[in-house]
Amino acid sequence: MNRCAVAVVAGLLLVAGCSSSEGTDTGSGDAATSTTTLDVSAAASLKKTFTDIADEFEKQHDGVTVRLSFDGSSTLANQIQQGAPADVFASADEKNMGKLGDLAVSPKIFATNTLVIVTAPGNPRDIKSFADLNKPDVTTVVCQSAQPCGAATETVERNTGITVDAVSEEQSVSAVLTKVTTGQADAGVVYVTDARGAGDKVQSVTDPAFEAVVNSYPIAGLTGADDAELAAQFVEEVLGAGGQKILREAGFGAP
């Protein structure tokens, strides 16, 4: 009987031990899945830099996940106006930030950028200037005028009196770059940072006319953000030393 009693007690202790372990696992699982998501909409030209900045931000904020959405600034501004989830917006120009009006909380300039021509490696069409984009044997792609890169291209056109006969107008600067790197176009007008990010997949061609057209990039937290304080902290991360270092290394100019 004594041996039976011991066996029963041991069995009860084993069950109790198993129950305690399962409870701990459940608790740790709940903690692991208890996260805050910060939605950041950013211009397509910011994809690499904002991915790096978001990674650093997540390391500094336990339980925070930064969900990034990249597209042309005009497209993103329209989506935000239509109710798309966004806590922070970073635009490639001030015009599209201005579309949001009071939705954007105290926008601040965090970077600048200029245009450049990209061609296939080796520049097979021998493009040397903005005017050369209209050579008979050159197919050129540019951004849509509603997008900051397209608006900047149009400004260059007005300044120089040269209108580019583009075969297509793309929705984002990354789409222009893709057309060139995949051989669908001989040349494209993109930002300096996009050309640098493409590395040896493209060759860059500058033109003095580009120096006079500078895009300023604003960023702002948005009214209605699920966590306004967290949104403000992300904005400060971009404006701070860490974010600025990442942006400078990618080729963006100072604010």
LOFIKOL-379577 format. One record per residue (C-alpha): residue number from 1; x, z, y. Coordinates in nm, 3 decimals. Each point is the difference from the previous one (the first is absolute). Last residue first. Layout:
<sites>
<site n="NUM" X="X" Z="Z" Y="Y"/>
...
</sites>
This chain:
<sites>
<site n="255" X="1.835" Z="-4.562" Y="6.878"/>
<site n="254" X="0.334" Z="-0.078" Y="-0.168"/>
<site n="253" X="0.039" Z="-0.331" Y="-0.176"/>
<site n="252" X="-0.088" Z="-0.059" Y="-0.364"/>
<site n="251" X="0.282" Z="-0.130" Y="-0.220"/>
<site n="250" X="-0.073" Z="0.176" Y="-0.330"/>
<site n="249" X="0.269" Z="0.261" Y="0.072"/>
<site n="248" X="-0.168" Z="0.072" Y="0.333"/>
<site n="247" X="-0.335" Z="0.065" Y="-0.171"/>
<site n="246" X="0.143" Z="0.238" Y="-0.260"/>
<site n="245" X="0.191" Z="0.191" Y="0.269"/>
<site n="244" X="-0.312" Z="0.018" Y="0.216"/>
<site n="243" X="-0.197" Z="0.157" Y="-0.283"/>
<site n="242" X="0.259" Z="0.270" Y="-0.057"/>
<site n="241" X="0.063" Z="0.072" Y="0.368"/>
<site n="240" X="-0.363" Z="0.041" Y="0.094"/>
<site n="239" X="-0.258" Z="-0.257" Y="0.114"/>
<site n="238" X="-0.102" Z="-0.093" Y="-0.355"/>
<site n="237" X="-0.003" Z="0.364" Y="-0.109"/>
<site n="236" X="-0.195" Z="0.090" Y="0.314"/>
<site n="235" X="-0.271" Z="-0.248" Y="-0.098"/>
<site n="234" X="-0.006" Z="0.154" Y="-0.346"/>
<site n="233" X="-0.043" Z="0.346" Y="0.152"/>
<site n="232" X="-0.288" Z="-0.123" Y="0.214"/>
<site n="231" X="-0.177" Z="-0.129" Y="-0.311"/>
<site n="230" X="0.055" Z="0.340" Y="-0.168"/>
<site n="229" X="-0.155" Z="0.175" Y="0.299"/>
<site n="228" X="-0.297" Z="-0.238" Y="0.008"/>
<site n="227" X="-0.080" Z="0.065" Y="-0.367"/>
<site n="226" X="-0.300" Z="-0.205" Y="-0.110"/>
<site n="225" X="0.062" Z="-0.235" Y="0.292"/>
<site n="224" X="-0.315" Z="-0.044" Y="0.209"/>
<site n="223" X="0.195" Z="-0.099" Y="0.307"/>
<site n="222" X="0.305" Z="-0.201" Y="-0.097"/>
<site n="221" X="0.367" Z="0.095" Y="0.014"/>
<site n="220" X="0.203" Z="-0.245" Y="0.199"/>
<site n="219" X="0.288" Z="-0.246" Y="-0.025"/>
<site n="218" X="0.116" Z="-0.268" Y="0.245"/>
<site n="217" X="0.242" Z="-0.289" Y="-0.070"/>
<site n="216" X="0.134" Z="-0.192" Y="0.301"/>
<site n="215" X="0.051" Z="-0.374" Y="-0.051"/>
<site n="214" X="0.275" Z="-0.161" Y="0.207"/>
<site n="213" X="-0.014" Z="-0.356" Y="0.129"/>
<site n="212" X="0.283" Z="-0.080" Y="0.242"/>
<site n="211" X="0.268" Z="0.006" Y="-0.270"/>
<site n="210" X="-0.187" Z="-0.261" Y="-0.205"/>
<site n="209" X="0.067" Z="-0.275" Y="0.252"/>
<site n="208" X="0.374" Z="0.027" Y="-0.066"/>
<site n="207" X="-0.059" Z="-0.143" Y="-0.350"/>
<site n="206" X="0.110" Z="0.151" Y="-0.329"/>
<site n="205" X="0.023" Z="-0.155" Y="-0.345"/>
<site n="204" X="-0.006" Z="0.224" Y="-0.305"/>
<site n="203" X="0.077" Z="-0.110" Y="-0.356"/>
<site n="202" X="-0.226" Z="0.110" Y="-0.281"/>
<site n="201" X="0.010" Z="0.148" Y="-0.352"/>
<site n="200" X="0.339" Z="0.153" Y="0.082"/>
<site n="199" X="-0.158" Z="0.312" Y="0.146"/>
<site n="198" X="-0.379" Z="-0.005" Y="0.028"/>
<site n="197" X="0.006" Z="0.336" Y="0.182"/>
<site n="196" X="0.215" Z="-0.147" Y="0.277"/>
<site n="195" X="-0.244" Z="-0.286" Y="0.051"/>
<site n="194" X="-0.292" Z="0.240" Y="0.007"/>
<site n="193" X="0.178" Z="0.222" Y="0.253"/>
<site n="192" X="0.072" Z="-0.292" Y="0.233"/>
<site n="191" X="-0.371" Z="-0.076" Y="0.007"/>
<site n="190" X="-0.145" Z="-0.323" Y="-0.135"/>
<site n="189" X="-0.024" Z="-0.367" Y="0.097"/>
<site n="188" X="0.008" Z="-0.224" Y="-0.305"/>
<site n="187" X="0.204" Z="-0.289" Y="-0.134"/>
<site n="186" X="0.015" Z="-0.253" Y="-0.281"/>
<site n="185" X="-0.335" Z="0.097" Y="-0.149"/>
<site n="184" X="-0.136" Z="0.046" Y="-0.352"/>
<site n="183" X="0.352" Z="0.073" Y="-0.127"/>
<site n="182" X="-0.081" Z="0.346" Y="-0.138"/>
<site n="181" X="0.215" Z="0.179" Y="0.259"/>
<site n="180" X="-0.159" Z="-0.198" Y="0.284"/>
<site n="179" X="-0.366" Z="0.055" Y="-0.093"/>
<site n="178" X="0.079" Z="0.365" Y="-0.080"/>
<site n="177" X="0.139" Z="0.057" Y="0.350"/>
<site n="176" X="-0.317" Z="-0.133" Y="0.158"/>
<site n="175" X="-0.211" Z="0.226" Y="-0.225"/>
<site n="174" X="0.215" Z="0.299" Y="0.102"/>
<site n="173" X="-0.071" Z="-0.083" Y="0.365"/>
<site n="172" X="-0.371" Z="0.036" Y="-0.064"/>
<site n="171" X="-0.319" Z="-0.207" Y="-0.005"/>
<site n="170" X="0.182" Z="-0.333" Y="-0.017"/>
<site n="169" X="-0.029" Z="-0.308" Y="0.217"/>
<site n="168" X="0.070" Z="-0.323" Y="-0.186"/>
<site n="167" X="0.171" Z="-0.339" Y="0.036"/>
<site n="166" X="0.135" Z="0.104" Y="0.340"/>
<site n="165" X="0.043" Z="-0.251" Y="0.281"/>
<site n="164" X="0.187" Z="0.240" Y="0.226"/>
<site n="163" X="-0.089" Z="-0.034" Y="0.368"/>
<site n="162" X="0.304" Z="-0.017" Y="0.227"/>
<site n="161" X="-0.045" Z="0.074" Y="0.370"/>
<site n="160" X="0.275" Z="0.260" Y="-0.029"/>
<site n="159" X="-0.177" Z="0.302" Y="0.145"/>
<site n="158" X="-0.340" Z="-0.108" Y="-0.129"/>
<site n="157" X="0.132" Z="-0.057" Y="-0.352"/>
<site n="156" X="0.190" Z="0.328" Y="0.006"/>
<site n="155" X="-0.325" Z="0.174" Y="0.095"/>
<site n="154" X="-0.177" Z="-0.177" Y="-0.286"/>
<site n="153" X="0.262" Z="0.131" Y="-0.241"/>
<site n="152" X="-0.058" Z="0.355" Y="0.129"/>
<site n="151" X="-0.375" Z="-0.039" Y="-0.056"/>
<site n="150" X="0.067" Z="-0.122" Y="-0.352"/>
<site n="149" X="0.229" Z="0.293" Y="-0.082"/>
<site n="148" X="-0.258" Z="0.239" Y="0.148"/>
<site n="147" X="-0.287" Z="-0.141" Y="-0.210"/>
<site n="146" X="-0.297" Z="-0.164" Y="0.169"/>
<site n="145" X="0.210" Z="-0.315" Y="0.057"/>
<site n="144" X="0.033" Z="-0.054" Y="-0.374"/>
<site n="143" X="0.359" Z="0.026" Y="-0.118"/>
<site n="142" X="0.233" Z="-0.298" Y="-0.030"/>
<site n="141" X="0.089" Z="-0.263" Y="-0.261"/>
<site n="140" X="0.230" Z="-0.299" Y="0.048"/>
<site n="139" X="0.049" Z="-0.319" Y="-0.199"/>
<site n="138" X="0.305" Z="-0.190" Y="0.125"/>
<site n="137" X="0.058" Z="-0.374" Y="-0.059"/>
<site n="136" X="-0.146" Z="-0.118" Y="0.331"/>
<site n="135" X="0.193" Z="0.264" Y="0.202"/>
<site n="134" X="-0.246" Z="0.234" Y="0.172"/>
<site n="133" X="0.175" Z="0.319" Y="-0.107"/>
<site n="132" X="0.308" Z="-0.144" Y="0.169"/>
<site n="131" X="-0.136" Z="0.111" Y="0.339"/>
<site n="130" X="0.044" Z="0.366" Y="-0.095"/>
<site n="129" X="0.370" Z="-0.066" Y="-0.057"/>
<site n="128" X="0.271" Z="-0.091" Y="-0.251"/>
<site n="127" X="-0.192" Z="-0.125" Y="-0.302"/>
<site n="126" X="0.231" Z="-0.195" Y="-0.229"/>
<site n="125" X="-0.272" Z="-0.089" Y="-0.252"/>
<site n="124" X="0.205" Z="0.147" Y="-0.288"/>
<site n="123" X="0.049" Z="0.338" Y="0.175"/>
<site n="122" X="0.255" Z="0.123" Y="-0.255"/>
<site n="121" X="-0.246" Z="0.251" Y="-0.143"/>
<site n="120" X="-0.359" Z="-0.114" Y="0.068"/>
<site n="119" X="-0.112" Z="0.045" Y="0.357"/>
<site n="118" X="-0.092" Z="0.291" Y="0.224"/>
<site n="117" X="-0.057" Z="-0.018" Y="0.375"/>
<site n="116" X="0.025" Z="0.324" Y="0.198"/>
<site n="115" X="-0.237" Z="0.217" Y="0.198"/>
<site n="114" X="0.049" Z="0.335" Y="0.168"/>
<site n="113" X="-0.079" Z="0.362" Y="-0.085"/>
<site n="112" X="-0.056" Z="0.334" Y="0.170"/>
<site n="111" X="-0.050" Z="0.351" Y="-0.134"/>
<site n="110" X="-0.186" Z="0.333" Y="0.038"/>
<site n="109" X="-0.240" Z="-0.059" Y="0.290"/>
<site n="108" X="-0.256" Z="0.281" Y="0.022"/>
<site n="107" X="-0.378" Z="-0.012" Y="-0.034"/>
<site n="106" X="-0.187" Z="0.304" Y="0.140"/>
<site n="105" X="-0.276" Z="0.035" Y="-0.262"/>
<site n="104" X="-0.134" Z="-0.336" Y="-0.117"/>
<site n="103" X="-0.378" Z="-0.009" Y="-0.056"/>
<site n="102" X="-0.040" Z="0.016" Y="0.378"/>
<site n="101" X="0.075" Z="-0.370" Y="0.033"/>
<site n="100" X="0.058" Z="-0.161" Y="-0.339"/>
<site n="99" X="0.061" Z="-0.347" Y="0.144"/>
<site n="98" X="0.287" Z="0.147" Y="0.203"/>
<site n="97" X="0.205" Z="0.039" Y="-0.317"/>
<site n="96" X="-0.045" Z="-0.373" Y="-0.050"/>
<site n="95" X="0.131" Z="-0.076" Y="0.348"/>
<site n="94" X="0.288" Z="0.246" Y="-0.018"/>
<site n="93" X="0.189" Z="-0.198" Y="-0.262"/>
<site n="92" X="0.134" Z="0.033" Y="-0.353"/>
<site n="91" X="-0.255" Z="0.273" Y="-0.071"/>
<site n="90" X="0.035" Z="0.338" Y="-0.170"/>
<site n="89" X="-0.331" Z="0.169" Y="-0.081"/>
<site n="88" X="-0.042" Z="0.354" Y="-0.136"/>
<site n="87" X="-0.293" Z="0.173" Y="-0.172"/>
<site n="86" X="-0.159" Z="-0.311" Y="-0.148"/>
<site n="85" X="-0.298" Z="-0.058" Y="-0.231"/>
<site n="84" X="-0.167" Z="-0.333" Y="0.086"/>
<site n="83" X="-0.294" Z="0.052" Y="0.237"/>
<site n="82" X="-0.057" Z="-0.342" Y="0.155"/>
<site n="81" X="0.224" Z="0.081" Y="0.296"/>
<site n="80" X="0.274" Z="0.093" Y="-0.246"/>
<site n="79" X="-0.036" Z="-0.336" Y="-0.176"/>
<site n="78" X="0.018" Z="-0.188" Y="0.330"/>
<site n="77" X="0.316" Z="0.187" Y="0.098"/>
<site n="76" X="0.152" Z="-0.076" Y="-0.342"/>
<site n="75" X="-0.068" Z="-0.373" Y="0.029"/>
<site n="74" X="0.140" Z="-0.013" Y="0.354"/>
<site n="73" X="0.313" Z="0.186" Y="-0.110"/>
<site n="72" X="0.067" Z="-0.239" Y="-0.290"/>
<site n="71" X="0.005" Z="0.187" Y="-0.327"/>
<site n="70" X="0.139" Z="0.315" Y="-0.161"/>
<site n="69" X="-0.193" Z="0.298" Y="-0.139"/>
<site n="68" X="0.191" Z="0.316" Y="-0.091"/>
<site n="67" X="-0.134" Z="0.307" Y="-0.181"/>
<site n="66" X="0.216" Z="0.300" Y="0.085"/>
<site n="65" X="-0.040" Z="0.273" Y="-0.261"/>
<site n="64" X="0.033" Z="0.363" Y="0.108"/>
<site n="63" X="0.022" Z="0.289" Y="-0.247"/>
<site n="62" X="0.331" Z="0.124" Y="0.131"/>
<site n="61" X="0.089" Z="-0.135" Y="0.343"/>
<site n="60" X="0.372" Z="-0.067" Y="0.061"/>
<site n="59" X="0.043" Z="-0.223" Y="-0.304"/>
<site n="58" X="-0.322" Z="-0.181" Y="0.090"/>
<site n="57" X="0.134" Z="-0.075" Y="0.347"/>
<site n="56" X="0.323" Z="-0.140" Y="-0.141"/>
<site n="55" X="-0.191" Z="-0.239" Y="-0.226"/>
<site n="54" X="-0.229" Z="-0.096" Y="0.289"/>
<site n="53" X="0.303" Z="-0.088" Y="0.214"/>
<site n="52" X="0.140" Z="-0.223" Y="-0.276"/>
<site n="51" X="-0.332" Z="-0.179" Y="-0.050"/>
<site n="50" X="-0.029" Z="-0.022" Y="0.378"/>
<site n="49" X="0.334" Z="-0.178" Y="0.025"/>
<site n="48" X="-0.064" Z="-0.252" Y="-0.277"/>
<site n="47" X="-0.356" Z="-0.092" Y="0.098"/>
<site n="46" X="0.042" Z="0.006" Y="0.377"/>
<site n="45" X="-0.023" Z="-0.376" Y="0.057"/>
<site n="44" X="-0.344" Z="0.005" Y="-0.163"/>
<site n="43" X="-0.138" Z="0.220" Y="0.278"/>
<site n="42" X="-0.104" Z="0.348" Y="-0.107"/>
<site n="41" X="-0.311" Z="0.183" Y="-0.121"/>
<site n="40" X="0.074" Z="0.358" Y="-0.108"/>
<site n="39" X="-0.246" Z="0.200" Y="-0.212"/>
<site n="38" X="0.113" Z="0.359" Y="-0.060"/>
<site n="37" X="-0.107" Z="0.138" Y="-0.338"/>
<site n="36" X="0.002" Z="0.375" Y="-0.060"/>
<site n="35" X="0.081" Z="0.121" Y="-0.350"/>
<site n="34" X="-0.138" Z="0.249" Y="-0.251"/>
<site n="33" X="0.081" Z="-0.187" Y="-0.322"/>
<site n="32" X="0.311" Z="0.204" Y="-0.078"/>
<site n="31" X="-0.174" Z="0.327" Y="0.083"/>
<site n="30" X="-0.287" Z="-0.078" Y="-0.234"/>
<site n="29" X="0.243" Z="-0.089" Y="-0.280"/>
<site n="28" X="0.190" Z="0.324" Y="0.055"/>
<site n="27" X="-0.323" Z="0.196" Y="-0.041"/>
<site n="26" X="-0.102" Z="-0.192" Y="-0.306"/>
<site n="25" X="0.337" Z="0.059" Y="-0.160"/>
<site n="24" X="-0.018" Z="0.371" Y="0.076"/>
<site n="23" X="-0.347" Z="0.027" Y="-0.154"/>
<site n="22" X="0.116" Z="-0.180" Y="-0.310"/>
<site n="21" X="0.288" Z="0.246" Y="-0.041"/>
<site n="20" X="-0.227" Z="0.304" Y="0.033"/>
<site n="19" X="-0.243" Z="-0.133" Y="-0.262"/>
<site n="18" X="0.284" Z="-0.064" Y="-0.245"/>
<site n="17" X="0.129" Z="0.355" Y="0.039"/>
<site n="16" X="-0.347" Z="0.145" Y="-0.050"/>
<site n="15" X="-0.041" Z="-0.202" Y="-0.317"/>
<site n="14" X="0.336" Z="0.124" Y="-0.128"/>
<site n="13" X="-0.084" Z="0.360" Y="0.092"/>
<site n="12" X="-0.327" Z="-0.026" Y="-0.190"/>
<site n="11" X="0.180" Z="-0.135" Y="-0.304"/>
<site n="10" X="0.255" Z="0.280" Y="0.011"/>
<site n="9" X="-0.279" Z="0.257" Y="0.020"/>
<site n="8" X="-0.177" Z="-0.159" Y="-0.298"/>
<site n="7" X="0.323" Z="-0.011" Y="-0.200"/>
<site n="6" X="0.076" Z="0.364" Y="0.078"/>
<site n="5" X="-0.347" Z="0.103" Y="-0.110"/>
<site n="4" X="0.043" Z="-0.192" Y="-0.320"/>
<site n="3" X="0.330" Z="0.173" Y="-0.073"/>
<site n="2" X="-0.161" Z="0.335" Y="0.063"/>
<site n="1" X="-0.282" Z="-0.085" Y="-0.237"/>
</sites>
